[in-house]
Amino acid sequence: MQYQYTPDYLQSKVNILYQSDPDVIMKNFDFDVVKTDIIIDGGNVLKSENLVIMTDKVLKENKKKYLPQELIAELERLFEVDKVILIPPDKKDRYGHADGMLRFVDFNTVVANIFYKGWKEFEQSLRDSGLEIKYLEYNVKSKCKHNWAYINFLQTSELILIPKFGVEEDEQAFEQIAQLFPNYYGRIAQVEMNEIIKGGGMLNCMSWTVLE
């Protein structure tokens, strides 16, 4: 699906230079493409086989074209899922992406960053959809400001890549994610990401989902 990549955070005269043209990119790939006029950030889409989780930022960015119910119905059609679940975005995240907040473990379970535990609106949206929530927790004396990014790992059918930053949380994040994904035993690795995180994103932000 080729959506409109015109997010609010790239609309200034400086940042618009970093906005890519999907038509130019897609000329280099032999993919079947379904185009949509909906404005979406890839980092705001978390998909399982029958569900999609997004922050409700998607409503705001498309309010001139779609009523909320129309937009959700169209997203369900495009993503070929039974339901789109909307959660509130973290106001501290200028991008408003879901992939820095939580990830699917399986059809029935998500794993979230510990600092969202107890956020009623966030948890209620997920539990109302029948999802169980687990949390990444860290037992350290001094918390790293980047520890939100462990949840922004890259998952493929063959392996999981987890960011690391040379801090105490690295090992704890690895152990917890390994326990959550036992089918990936021996196929989970860490990669140093201190330079990349300066741009505000992480491994999932840098990747595409390809349906084969």
Secondary structure as GFF3:
##gff-version 3
##sequence-region A 1 212
A	DSSP	beta_strand	2	4	.	.	.	ID=ss1
A	DSSP	three_ten_helix	8	10	.	.	.	ID=ss2
A	DSSP	three_ten_helix	15	18	.	.	.	ID=ss3
A	DSSP	alpha_helix	22	26	.	.	.	ID=ss4
A	DSSP	beta_strand	35	39	.	.	.	ID=ss5
A	DSSP	three_ten_helix	42	44	.	.	.	ID=ss6
A	DSSP	beta_strand	46	47	.	.	.	ID=ss7
A	DSSP	beta_strand	51	55	.	.	.	ID=ss8
A	DSSP	alpha_helix	57	61	.	.	.	ID=ss9
A	DSSP	alpha_helix	68	79	.	.	.	ID=ss10
A	DSSP	beta_strand	83	87	.	.	.	ID=ss11
A	DSSP	beta_strand	102	106	.	.	.	ID=ss12
A	DSSP	beta_strand	109	113	.	.	.	ID=ss13
A	DSSP	three_ten_helix	114	116	.	.	.	ID=ss14
A	DSSP	alpha_helix	120	127	.	.	.	ID=ss15
A	DSSP	beta_strand	132	136	.	.	.	ID=ss16
A	DSSP	three_ten_helix	147	151	.	.	.	ID=ss17
A	DSSP	beta_strand	154	155	.	.	.	ID=ss18
A	DSSP	beta_strand	160	164	.	.	.	ID=ss19
A	DSSP	alpha_helix	169	180	.	.	.	ID=ss20
A	DSSP	three_ten_helix	182	184	.	.	.	ID=ss21
A	DSSP	beta_strand	188	192	.	.	.	ID=ss22
A	DSSP	three_ten_helix	196	199	.	.	.	ID=ss23
###
